[in-house]
Amino acid sequence: MDQALRSSLKESRAHGDAHLPFGTYWLRLGPGEHVIDCHWHEEAEFFYCIQGETLFQVDTDYFPVRAGEAVFIDGGDIHAAHTHGEEGCTFFSLVFDTNLLASAHYDAVQENLILPLQERKATFPRHIRRNEPFELRLLEHIVEIMKNCSEETPGYAGAVKGHLYLMLSEIFAAAKTCNRTASNRSESSKIERLKTAIHYIQQNYDRPIRLSELAALIPMSEGQFCRFFKSMTRQTPMDYINSYRIRQAAELLRQPERKISDIALEVGYDNISYFIRVFRKAMNCSPSEFRKKLLTRIEA
């Protein structure tokens, strides 16, 4: 399972399929690296920090997540994470369609557990620490899910689904569900504006993107847009564009038959030297070195 070197969760990626509607990811990042650039997807997600510490962002909230702690992200929430401290971090992520848990018939489980989760009326706590007994039980379930998905023993998908049901029952039994339907209108407006800009970048990253194009989407002046974007993502617009392009390049480098020069053009760089320089800064290695690491891991 070639997952340890994955550098990002691609927003456009299908996390599983109709028969197995979840995706699992293991990532290992060094000190100062971006763990996840600002993005969102329709599916929900559990993020579990295995080692180190990350500074996590969900919408406009920032908080540190330490080893042995987890984060729950509702579908549609903007989120990002950065390594925090000198150690770097290792983490596991489960991204799943909440329809995975839907009942075939409208029963008590569907009415009392699944619909409230999908409607964000009764969902998981955002930051799952180790302070209360119910949190420890939730974390134990996540560790078991991680183990099941790593080993992929027969029936593991049923075990994942079962643990998610048990986790829902835990928060209801402990009266620790969270209602996230109410939101601040001003914050919601900021989030929707940011989503608009990010979506535009995702759709057009393979060509030059002018700052004026992005600012006009909001609309704002270019200076206002730069300040807004950095306040929301802790990156400049150009830093984010480069980071997104490099993540797409990292995925394409998994195809050994693809020329690095062609990949550079495909992700929006017409200067191969500049592409290599930006890639090295983001990934701490050149594109060819990154590909060599991937091939070595696959052969091992």
C-alpha positions in Angstrom: 0.0 0.0 0.0 1.9 3.0 -1.3 0.5 5.7 1.0 3.2 6.9 3.3 4.7 9.3 0.9 1.5 11.0 -0.1 1.9 14.7 0.2 -1.7 15.9 0.1 -5.4 15.1 -0.2 -6.5 16.2 -3.6 -9.9 18.0 -3.4 -11.0 16.6 -6.7 -10.0 13.0 -5.8 -12.7 10.4 -5.4 -12.3 9.1 -1.8 -13.2 5.5 -2.5 -16.2 4.7 -4.8 -19.9 3.8 -4.6 -19.1 0.3 -3.2 -16.5 1.5 -0.7 -17.2 5.2 -0.1 -14.1 6.1 2.0 -10.4 6.8 1.4 -7.5 6.3 3.8 -4.2 8.2 3.8 -1.0 8.0 5.8 1.3 11.1 5.6 4.7 11.9 7.1 6.0 15.5 6.9 9.1 17.1 8.1 9.4 20.3 10.3 7.9 23.4 8.7 6.2 21.6 5.9 2.5 22.1 4.9 0.6 19.1 6.0 -2.6 20.0 4.2 -3.1 23.2 2.1 -6.4 25.0 2.6 -9.1 22.9 0.8 -12.5 21.2 1.3 -14.4 18.2 0.1 -18.0 17.1 0.4 -17.1 14.0 2.5 -16.5 14.1 6.2 -13.0 13.3 7.6 -11.3 12.1 10.7 -7.7 13.3 11.1 -5.5 11.4 13.6 -2.1 12.7 14.7 0.2 9.7 15.1 3.5 11.6 15.9 4.5 15.2 16.3 2.1 18.1 16.4 0.2 20.1 13.8 -1.5 23.5 13.8 -4.9 22.7 12.4 -7.4 25.1 10.7 -11.1 24.4 10.3 -12.9 27.4 8.7 -11.6 30.3 10.7 -10.6 28.4 13.8 -6.9 27.4 14.6 -5.8 25.0 17.2 -2.8 22.7 17.9 -3.3 18.9 17.5 -0.8 16.7 19.3 0.1 13.1 18.9 -2.8 10.8 20.1 -5.4 13.5 19.3 -7.9 13.7 16.4 -9.9 16.2 14.5 -13.3 15.7 12.9 -14.2 17.8 9.8 -17.8 18.0 8.6 -18.3 17.8 4.8 -17.8 21.2 3.1 -15.7 22.7 5.9 -12.5 24.4 4.7 -9.5 22.9 6.5 -5.7 23.0 6.5 -2.8 21.9 8.7 0.8 22.8 9.2 3.6 21.0 11.1 4.1 22.6 14.5 7.4 22.4 16.4 10.7 20.8 15.5 9.6 17.2 15.1 7.4 17.3 12.0 4.4 15.0 12.1 2.9 11.7 11.0 -0.9 11.3 10.6 -3.7 9.1 9.4 -6.8 10.4 7.7 -10.1 8.7 7.0 -12.3 10.6 4.4 -15.8 9.1 4.1 -19.2 9.8 2.6 -21.7 9.9 5.4 -24.1 8.0 3.2 -21.8 5.0 4.1 -23.8 4.9 7.3 -27.3 5.5 5.9 -29.9 2.9 6.5 -31.6 1.1 3.6 -34.9 1.9 5.2 -35.9 4.9 7.3 -35.4 3.5 10.8 -34.6 4.8 14.2 -30.8 4.8 13.4 -31.4 6.9 10.3 -33.7 9.3 12.1 -31.8 9.7 15.3 -28.2 9.3 14.4 -27.4 9.6 10.7 -29.7 12.5 9.6 -28.6 14.7 12.5 -24.9 14.0 11.5 -25.6 14.8 7.9 -27.5 17.9 8.8 -24.8 19.0 11.2 -27.3 19.1 14.0 -25.6 16.4 16.1 -22.1 15.8 14.9 -18.7 15.0 16.4 -16.7 17.4 18.5 -14.2 19.2 16.4 -11.1 18.5 18.4 -10.9 15.1 20.1 -8.4 15.2 22.9 -7.6 12.8 25.7 -9.4 14.7 28.5 -12.6 12.8 29.0 -13.6 9.1 28.9 -15.8 9.5 25.8 -12.8 11.1 24.0 -10.6 8.2 24.8 -13.2 5.7 23.5 -13.5 7.7 20.2 -9.7 7.7 19.8 -9.6 3.9 20.5 -12.1 3.4 17.6 -10.0 5.6 15.3 -6.9 3.6 16.1 -8.8 0.4 15.3 -10.0 1.8 12.0 -6.5 2.8 11.2 -5.3 -0.8 11.9 -8.2 -2.4 9.9 -7.4 -0.2 6.9 -3.7 -0.8 7.1 -4.1 -4.6 7.2 -7.1 -4.8 4.8 -8.0 -8.1 6.2 -11.2 -9.7 4.8 -14.2 -7.8 6.1 -12.3 -4.7 7.1 -14.7 -2.4 5.4 -17.5 -3.7 7.7 -15.2 -3.1 10.7 -14.7 0.5 9.6 -18.5 1.0 9.3 -19.1 -0.7 12.6 -16.6 1.5 14.4 -18.2 4.7 12.9 -21.6 3.6 14.2 -20.1 2.9 17.7 -18.5 6.3 17.7 -21.8 7.9 16.9 -23.4 6.0 19.8 -20.6 7.1 22.1 -21.2 10.9 21.6 -24.9 10.5 21.9 -24.6 8.4 25.1 -22.2 11.0 26.6 -24.4 13.9 25.5 -21.4 15.3 23.6 -22.9 15.9 20.1 -22.2 19.3 18.6 -24.7 21.5 16.7 -22.9 23.3 13.9 -26.0 24.5 11.9 -25.8 28.0 13.4 -23.0 30.1 12.0 -21.9 33.7 12.1 -23.1 35.4 8.9 -19.8 37.4 8.6 -17.7 34.3 9.0 -19.8 32.4 6.5 -19.4 35.1 4.0 -15.6 35.0 4.4 -15.6 31.2 4.0 -17.7 31.3 0.8 -15.5 34.0 -0.7 -12.4 31.9 0.0 -14.1 28.8 -1.5 -14.8 30.8 -4.6 -11.1 31.7 -5.0 -9.8 28.2 -4.2 -12.3 26.6 -6.6 -11.1 29.0 -9.4 -7.4 28.1 -8.7 -8.3 24.4 -8.8 -10.0 24.7 -12.1 -7.3 26.9 -13.7 -4.0 26.0 -12.1 -2.6 24.6 -15.4 -2.4 28.1 -16.9 -1.1 31.5 -15.7 -3.5 33.0 -13.0 -3.4 36.7 -12.5 -4.0 38.2 -9.1 -6.5 40.6 -10.7 -8.6 37.5 -11.9 -8.8 36.2 -8.3 -9.6 39.7 -6.8 -12.4 40.2 -9.3 -14.2 37.1 -8.2 -14.8 38.4 -4.7 -14.8 41.4 -5.7 -12.0 43.2 -4.0 -8.9 45.3 -4.9 -5.8 43.3 -5.4 -4.3 44.6 -2.1 -7.5 43.8 -0.2 -7.7 40.3 -1.7 -4.0 39.5 -0.8 -4.6 40.5 2.8 -7.9 38.6 2.9 -6.4 35.4 1.4 -3.4 35.4 3.7 -5.6 36.1 6.8 -7.7 33.0 5.9 -5.0 30.6 4.8 -1.7 31.9 6.2 -0.4 31.8 2.6 -0.2 34.4 -0.1 -2.3 33.6 -3.2 0.9 32.8 -5.2 2.2 30.5 -2.5 -1.1 28.7 -2.5 -1.1 28.4 -6.3 2.4 27.0 -6.3 1.6 24.6 -3.5 -1.4 23.3 -5.3 0.5 22.9 -8.6 3.3 21.0 -6.8 0.7 18.6 -5.2 -0.7 17.8 -8.6 2.8 17.3 -10.0 3.6 14.9 -7.1 0.6 12.8 -8.1 1.7 12.8 -11.8 5.2 11.8 -10.8 3.8 8.4 -9.7 3.5 7.6 -13.4 7.1 6.6 -14.3 6.5 6.9 -18.0 5.7 10.6 -17.8 8.5 13.1 -18.6 9.2 15.6 -15.8 9.2 18.5 -18.4 5.7 17.4 -19.6 4.5 17.3 -16.0 5.8 20.8 -15.4 3.8 22.1 -18.4 0.7 20.2 -17.3 0.6 21.9 -13.9 1.2 25.4 -15.2 5.0 25.9 -15.4 6.6 26.8 -18.7 10.0 27.1 -17.2 11.4 23.7 -16.1 14.2 25.2 -13.9 11.6 27.3 -12.0 9.4 24.2 -11.6 12.3 22.2 -10.1 13.2 25.1 -7.8 9.6 25.5 -6.5 9.2 21.7 -6.2 12.4 21.4 -4.2 11.3 24.1 -1.8 8.0 22.5 -1.2 9.1 18.8 -1.1 12.7 19.1 0.1 13.8 17.2 -2.9 13.9 17.5 -6.7 11.1 15.9 -8.9 13.5 13.2 -10.0 14.5 12.4 -6.4 10.8 12.3 -5.4 10.1 9.8 -8.2 13.1 7.7 -7.2 11.8 7.5 -3.6 8.4 6.4 -4.9 9.8 3.7 -7.1 12.1 2.5 -4.3 9.2 2.2 -2.0 7.1 0.3 -4.6 9.8 -2.1 -5.3 10.4 -2.7 -1.6 
